[in-house]
């Protein structure tokens, strides 16, 4: 009987050790997969989004804004995130009525709402089991470029970027730690943002700073290239 107990203990020990080794290998494999996600370079298509000439302080009503999803397509996303799969996009409305304007006149106006002023893209990167990575682009205002420049200084405060404007006229990063990019180019004031759960190449862990400082600038370049 003692011999049988010793054998049983040995078998249980071997089984436990095997499970520990297997779990370690799985964790390492998952970490390696997440850590190998590359960041590409923006490759904007040679096309501009149709915008009217706006001068003398003119403002384009929100219901006449272009479709936000027209600024970035699937091929352009894969140029920046080569491993992206299951890419989907969704148009979302944007309301531009301020509380002061609402207090003065609360009646419904078509001109203060864009049905497709924001585009949300969801995708799955290597190491993710579902589409946990998201990028979004939102139009904030469309107007005479001079007015946009003055308005952005007041309405879009933030920190200047070390990366520069990336093809836009000017960009700031909103937020103290993570943050989105708020930029203006010609007649358009826009914001880009997003998130991911993966670890990118050269980064020790999933970091919002990598997304902010390495990924979002490429999306700014893609969007800015469409605005003349």
C-alpha positions as CSV (number, residue, x, y, z in Angstrom):
1,X,0.0,0.0,0.0
2,X,2.7,2.6,0.8
3,X,4.3,1.9,-2.5
4,X,1.1,2.5,-4.3
5,X,0.6,5.8,-2.4
6,X,4.1,6.9,-3.4
7,X,3.4,6.1,-7.0
8,X,0.1,8.0,-6.9
9,X,1.8,11.1,-5.3
10,X,4.5,11.0,-8.1
11,X,1.8,10.8,-10.8
12,X,-0.1,13.7,-9.3
13,X,3.1,15.8,-9.0
14,X,4.0,15.1,-12.7
15,X,0.5,16.0,-13.7
16,X,0.6,19.3,-11.7
17,X,4.0,20.2,-13.2
18,X,2.7,19.5,-16.7
19,X,-0.2,21.8,-16.2
20,X,2.0,24.6,-14.8
21,X,4.4,24.2,-17.8
22,X,1.4,24.3,-20.3
23,X,-0.1,27.4,-18.6
24,X,3.3,29.1,-18.7
25,X,3.7,28.4,-22.4
26,X,0.2,29.6,-23.2
27,X,0.8,32.9,-21.3
28,X,4.1,33.4,-23.1
29,X,2.5,32.7,-26.4
30,X,-0.3,35.2,-25.8
31,X,2.2,37.8,-24.6
32,X,4.4,37.2,-27.6
33,X,1.4,37.5,-30.0
34,X,0.3,40.8,-28.4
35,X,3.8,42.1,-28.4
36,X,4.4,41.6,-32.1
37,X,1.7,43.9,-33.4
38,X,3.4,46.4,-35.8
39,X,2.4,50.0,-36.5
40,X,2.6,51.0,-40.2
41,X,2.6,54.3,-41.9
42,X,-0.3,56.3,-43.3
43,X,-1.0,55.7,-47.0
44,X,-3.8,58.1,-47.8
45,X,-5.6,57.4,-51.1
46,X,-5.4,60.1,-53.7
47,X,-8.8,61.6,-53.1
48,X,-10.2,64.7,-51.4
49,X,-13.6,65.0,-49.6
50,X,-15.9,67.5,-51.4
51,X,-16.2,70.7,-49.4
52,X,-17.6,74.1,-50.6
53,X,-15.5,77.2,-50.6
54,X,-16.2,79.1,-47.3
55,X,-15.1,82.7,-46.9
56,X,-16.0,85.8,-44.9
57,X,-16.9,84.0,-41.7
58,X,-19.2,81.5,-43.5
59,X,-20.3,78.4,-41.5
60,X,-21.4,75.2,-43.1
61,X,-24.6,73.9,-41.4
62,X,-24.0,70.5,-39.7
63,X,-26.6,68.8,-41.9
64,X,-24.4,69.7,-44.9
65,X,-21.2,68.2,-43.5
66,X,-19.6,65.4,-45.4
67,X,-19.9,61.8,-44.2
68,X,-17.2,61.2,-41.6
69,X,-16.7,57.7,-42.8
70,X,-15.5,59.1,-46.2
71,X,-12.3,60.3,-44.6
72,X,-10.8,56.8,-43.7
73,X,-11.4,53.5,-45.5
74,X,-10.4,49.9,-44.7
75,X,-7.3,49.9,-46.9
76,X,-6.0,53.0,-45.1
77,X,-6.6,51.4,-41.7
78,X,-4.7,48.3,-42.7
79,X,-1.8,50.5,-43.9
80,X,-1.6,51.9,-40.3
81,X,-2.5,48.7,-38.5
82,X,-1.4,45.9,-40.9
83,X,-2.7,43.1,-38.6
84,X,-6.2,44.5,-38.4
85,X,-9.1,42.0,-39.2
86,X,-12.9,42.1,-38.9
87,X,-12.9,45.9,-39.6
88,X,-16.4,47.4,-39.3
89,X,-17.5,51.0,-39.4
90,X,-20.5,52.8,-38.0
91,X,-21.8,56.3,-38.7
92,X,-22.9,58.3,-35.7
93,X,-24.7,61.6,-35.3
94,X,-23.1,64.8,-34.0
95,X,-25.1,67.7,-32.5
96,X,-23.5,71.1,-32.5
97,X,-26.1,73.1,-30.6
98,X,-24.5,74.8,-27.6
99,X,-26.4,75.2,-24.4
100,X,-26.4,79.0,-24.9
101,X,-28.0,78.5,-28.3
102,X,-30.5,76.0,-26.9
103,X,-31.5,78.4,-24.1
104,X,-32.1,81.2,-26.7
105,X,-34.1,78.9,-29.1
106,X,-34.8,75.3,-28.1
107,X,-36.8,74.5,-31.3
108,X,-35.5,71.6,-33.4
109,X,-33.3,72.6,-36.3
110,X,-31.9,70.3,-39.0
111,X,-28.9,72.6,-39.5
112,X,-27.4,71.8,-36.0
113,X,-27.2,68.0,-36.4
114,X,-25.1,65.9,-38.7
115,X,-26.4,62.3,-39.0
116,X,-22.9,61.0,-40.0
117,X,-20.6,63.5,-38.4
118,X,-18.7,60.8,-36.6
119,X,-17.4,57.4,-37.7
120,X,-16.5,54.6,-35.3
121,X,-14.3,51.8,-36.6
122,X,-13.9,48.5,-34.7
123,X,-11.4,45.9,-35.5
124,X,-9.5,42.9,-34.1
125,X,-5.7,43.0,-33.8
126,X,-3.3,40.0,-33.3
127,X,-3.6,38.8,-29.7
128,X,-7.2,40.0,-29.3
129,X,-10.0,37.4,-29.1
130,X,-12.6,39.9,-30.3
131,X,-12.8,43.4,-31.9
132,X,-11.4,45.2,-28.9
133,X,-9.5,47.9,-30.9
134,X,-11.5,51.0,-31.9
135,X,-10.6,54.2,-33.8
136,X,-13.0,57.1,-34.2
137,X,-13.0,60.3,-36.3
138,X,-15.4,63.2,-35.5
139,X,-16.0,66.4,-37.3
140,X,-16.3,69.3,-34.9
141,X,-17.0,72.2,-37.2
142,X,-16.8,73.3,-40.8
143,X,-16.4,77.0,-41.6
144,X,-14.2,79.7,-43.1
145,X,-10.6,78.7,-42.3
146,X,-9.9,81.9,-40.5
147,X,-12.9,81.4,-38.3
148,X,-11.9,77.8,-37.7
149,X,-8.4,78.9,-36.6
150,X,-9.8,81.4,-34.1
151,X,-12.5,79.0,-32.9
152,X,-10.0,76.1,-32.4
153,X,-7.9,78.3,-30.1
154,X,-10.8,78.8,-27.8
155,X,-12.9,75.7,-28.2
156,X,-10.2,73.0,-28.5
157,X,-7.7,73.7,-25.8
158,X,-4.9,71.2,-25.2
159,X,-1.1,70.6,-25.2
160,X,0.9,71.1,-28.4
161,X,2.3,67.8,-29.7
162,X,6.0,66.9,-30.0
163,X,5.1,65.1,-33.2
164,X,3.8,68.3,-34.9
165,X,0.7,68.7,-36.9
166,X,1.1,65.6,-39.1
167,X,-0.2,67.3,-42.2
168,X,-2.9,69.3,-40.5
169,X,-2.5,73.1,-39.9
170,X,-2.4,72.6,-36.1
171,X,-3.0,69.9,-33.6
172,X,-3.2,69.6,-29.8
173,X,-3.5,66.6,-27.5
174,X,-6.5,66.8,-25.1
175,X,-6.1,65.3,-21.7
176,X,-3.2,65.1,-19.3
177,X,-2.3,61.4,-19.6
178,X,-3.9,59.6,-22.5
179,X,-5.8,62.1,-24.7
180,X,-7.1,62.4,-28.3
181,X,-5.9,64.6,-31.1
182,X,-7.8,67.7,-31.9
183,X,-6.7,69.2,-35.2
184,X,-7.7,71.8,-37.8
185,X,-7.0,71.7,-41.5
186,X,-8.4,74.5,-43.7
187,X,-12.2,74.7,-43.1
188,X,-12.4,71.6,-40.9
189,X,-11.9,71.2,-37.1
190,X,-11.8,67.5,-36.2
191,X,-10.8,65.0,-33.5
192,X,-9.4,61.5,-33.7
193,X,-9.3,59.0,-30.8
194,X,-9.5,55.4,-29.9
195,X,-8.1,52.5,-27.9
196,X,-6.5,49.1,-28.1
197,X,-5.7,46.2,-25.7
198,X,-2.6,45.0,-27.5
199,X,1.1,45.6,-27.0
200,X,2.7,47.2,-30.0
201,X,6.3,46.5,-31.1
202,X,8.8,48.2,-29.0
203,X,6.4,48.8,-26.1
204,X,6.7,46.9,-22.8
205,X,3.0,46.6,-22.2
206,X,-0.4,47.8,-23.6
207,X,0.0,51.5,-23.3
208,X,-2.4,54.3,-24.2
209,X,0.6,56.5,-24.8
210,X,1.7,54.4,-27.7
211,X,-1.7,54.6,-29.2
212,X,-1.7,58.4,-28.7
213,X,1.8,59.1,-29.8
214,X,2.4,56.5,-32.5
215,X,-1.0,55.4,-33.9
216,X,-3.2,58.5,-33.9
217,X,-0.7,60.7,-35.7
218,X,-0.9,58.3,-38.7
219,X,-4.7,58.7,-38.7
220,X,-4.3,62.5,-38.5
221,X,-2.2,62.3,-41.7
222,X,-4.8,60.2,-43.4
223,X,-7.6,62.5,-42.6
224,X,-5.7,65.7,-43.3
225,X,-4.7,64.5,-46.8
226,X,-8.4,64.5,-47.8
227,X,-8.9,68.2,-46.9
228,X,-7.9,70.8,-49.4
